[in-house]
Structure formats: structure tokens, C-alpha cells
């Protein structure tokens, strides 16, 4: 079964273009190193839940939008191999500076997931 890295990110609405540009560069890096899919998705139908929700999870401000992103790999071993290459890629260094990121990385949620159900 596949393996997925998932991310939930609060992005200031005024920095949407900058985030999308950074995401396009990141997509190229991950795909060049073997990721099977790379998706960046802007929230379209996401409401505040009473207890939990995407907005609550990142302490979303009214000036921000939620982005959900994921990267697909063949399996965990493949993911680890791709990540090792990605982390050495010099193109990524310029994107990883927290001062230059177009979002608050401290409020980003991320993790790796085993795919259990898939067509």
C-alpha cells in the first residue's frame, strides 16, 4: 500500500501567490526525486467546528486561509529514500528559511500516514 505525507497550513490570504509559487518549486523538487503525486489544495468548503476542524487545528486567523497538502509515495521505505534526497537538494534550502516562508510554520501540522483503503 502507498504512503502519504500530509500537511495543514495556515497561509495569509495576501501571501497566497507567494505560497503557491513556493509550492510549485517544492512540487518540482519532490517529483524530481521520485514522489508519485504532490498536491496543494486551498480550502473551499471548510467551516469552524465546535470542537475540532481544519481552521481550529492551525488557530486560523480571519486574514488567513487553510491549505491542505499531500505527497504520495509507493511505501514508507520509498518515502524515506525520497525525503533523504529532497533534504539534500539545494533548491529546497531557500524555501526552508522560516523568515522567508509565506506562512507561520509553527502552526503547520504534518505527518506520515500508511494508506489503508485505496481503489
N, C-alpha and C positions, 0 to 999 in steps of 0.2 A: 504494500500500500504506500501511497505518497506521504510526503511530509510537508508541512506548511509553516512558515514563519508569518505571524500576524501582528499587525500594528494598529493602534488607535491613537490619533494625533490631533491636538487642538491647534488649528492654524488661523492666525489673524486674517480676517477677510481681506484686508488691504495688502496682505502678502501672498494672496492666492497665486498670482502669476510667478512670483519668486519660488514658491513651494513647488509648483508644477514644473518649473524649469529644473530645479534640483532633482525632482523625482524622475524626470526624463533622463538626466545624467546617471542617476543611480540605477535606473532600469537597464541602461546600456551596459553598465559595469556588471550587474548581476547576470544578465543574459550572456554577455561575453564569456563569463566564467562557468556557464552551464546550467543556470536556473531554467526551469521548464516554462514558468509563467511569472510575470511580475505585474501586479495591478495596483493602481492608486485610485481610490474611489471617494468622491465627495458626497457627504451626507445629503440626502434628498428627502427622505421620509423618516426622520429620527426625532422623537419627542422626548421631553424630560419625563422620566419615570418617577413614581412616588418614592421608590426605594433605590432602584438601580436603572441605569440607562447609559448609552454611549456618552451623552453630554455630562452626566454626573461622574462618570468614570475618569474624565480628564479635567473636571472642575471648569467646564466650558464657560467662557465669558460671552456676553452679548455681542462683542466685537469679533468673535471667532466662529469658525465652522469646524465640524468634526470630519476628519478624513479616516477612512479605513483602508488599510493596505495589506497585501499579502503576496508572498513569494512561494512558488511551488517547486518541490524537488522530488526526485524518484523515491528517496527514503532518507532516514536520518544520517546515514553514512555519506550519502551524496551531498546533503545539506552541509555537513561539517567540512567536506572537501571544498565545496564551492565557497563557503564562508572564509576558509583559510586563504584562498586565492583573492577573494574580494578585499579582505583586510590588508593585504599586501599591495593592492592596486593603488598607485599614486593618484589616480583620478578621484579616489574617494577621500583622500586627505583634505582637500579643500572644502569638501562638503561636511566634514565631521567637526569642524571648529564650532563649538557651541555659541560663540559670539556672532558667527555669520549665519547660523541656521535661521530660517524664516519662521520658526515656531519655538515654543518653550519645551525643550527636550526633557526637562524634569517631569513634565506631565504626560509624556508619551507612555503608552502601555504596549508591551511587546512580549512575545513568547513563541516557542516552537510547539507544534501540535502534530500528533500522529493522526492521519486520516483513518477513520473507522468505517465510514459509509461513503461510497462513491459509485457512480453508474459503471 
